[in-house]
């Protein structure tokens, strides 16, 4: 992985068009990476819900009803966190789609100008 200084030095040697292309590609890749990360976080939290609710309550539990309530509470918290991660994932997908649309529009306009 390049250091920031190396990246800047390399970027300065690029012409303006190449630099803009590099920045656009970077923004698309950043949005895609964020979407993946939030999606993975959502899956992790939602799997917690399943595993918490699937565990059998031990026969020797002092208060099985209290144990069930605690599990439901933990599951609701994990479900909430999973839904928040899904919302962030949707935001990242929206940024990705917007970036792609803007890139396609600009490339289309540049193509028309050249011809």
N, C-alpha and C positions, 0 to 999 in steps of 0.2 A: 504494500500500500504506500502511496506517495505521501510525503509530508506536505503540509500546507505551503511551505516556502517553495518546494519543488514544483507543486502544482501551479503556483502563481508565476514562477519563472517560465515554466512550459507554456502557460497561457499567454504570457506577454509575447512570446515568439510566434504565436499563431496570428493569422490575420483576423480581422473583426468578424467576418462571416463564420470562420471555423470556430472562433471563440463562442459566438452566439449559439451555434449548433451544439457545442459541448455543454453549454449551460442548459439548453433546452432538454437535451438528452439526460443530463443529471437531474433535472427537476422531475422528469417522467419516472426515472429509476427510483428516485427518492420516494415518490408517491406510491409506487408499486411495492417497494420494500416496507413502507409503513402499513400498507393494506395487509400484506402478508403477516407482519408482526402482530397487528391487532386481531387478525383472524385466528392466529395461533393462540393468542391470549384468550379469545372467546372460547375456543375449543377446550382449552385447559380448564377454564372456570366451569363450563357446562359439564365436563367430565367429572368434576368435583361433585356436582349436584347428583349425578347418577351414582357415583360410588358412595356418597354419604347416605343416600336413601336406600341403596341396595343392601347395605350391611344389616345382617340380622341383629335384633336386640338380644343380648345375652339373657338366658333364663334366670340368672342370679342378679339381674339389675334391681336396685333398690326400688326405683319408681319407673316402670316402663313408659308410662305416659309422659313423664318429665323428660326421659331419654328421647322419645319421639319428638317432643316439642323442640328440644335442643337441636336435633337433626334437621327438623324443618326450618328452624331459624338459620342454621348454617347453610342449608341448601338455598334458601331465599337470598341470602347475602351473596353466595357464589353465582346464583342466577342473575342477580342485579349486576354484578361485576362483568359477567359474560355479555349481558345486553349492552352495557356501556362500551365494552370493547367492540362489539358489533357495530355500534353507532359510529365509533371512531374509524372502523374499517370502511364503513359506507362513505364517510367524509374523505378518506384517502382515495377510494375508488372514484369519487366525484372529481377530485383533483386530478387524478390520472386521466379520466375521460376528457376533462376540460383541456388539459395540456395537450393531449393527442388531437383534439379537435382544432385547437389553435395552431398547432404545428401543421396539420393537414391543410388548413385554410391558408396559412402563410405560404406553404410550399405550392399550393395551387395558384395563388396570385403570382408568385415568382415565376412559375412555369409559363403563365400567360404572358408575362412581361418579356420573357426571353424569346418567345415566338412571334 
